[in-house]
Amino acid sequence: MHKILYALIFGVILGVSVPSHSAEGSDYAYFGFEPDIITNYIGTGKKLGFIRITMEIMVKSPDDVAIIEHHAPLLRAAVVEVLGEQSESKIKSIAGKLEIRNLCLDTINKLLKEETGQELAVSLLFTKYIYH
């Protein structure tokens, strides 16, 4: 139990790293997906695993939040697909969590580029990351 708790705390610390920017001109905003994203992942053997995340997208401007909100169903579906394709070992490891975070960010920006012509997401934060 303690190992899982320590892994979650350490993972949250690593997962919320935000690029440093100067205070001038930084008017960042966040969009949080509601409700939490819950899906299954590839388990070992006949075991079925699930993951539950709360996710926030950091954008450069408060004006971009409305665009993200408009495309939220598409972005949510893409994140569910990314999570569902991951192995149990990747879901449960700290390095795997970071890789999944980056993969989700890249997927979101790719979809936003196709839909809006812009990559609006600056960073992605997992504020809750629970697996079983």
Secondary structure by P-SEA (a helix, b strand, c coil): caaaaaaaaaaaaaaabbbbbcccccbbbbbbbcccccccccccccbbbbbbbbbbbbcccccaaaaaaaaaaaaaaaaaaaaaaccccccccaaaaaaaaaaaaaaaaaaaaaaccccccccccccccccc
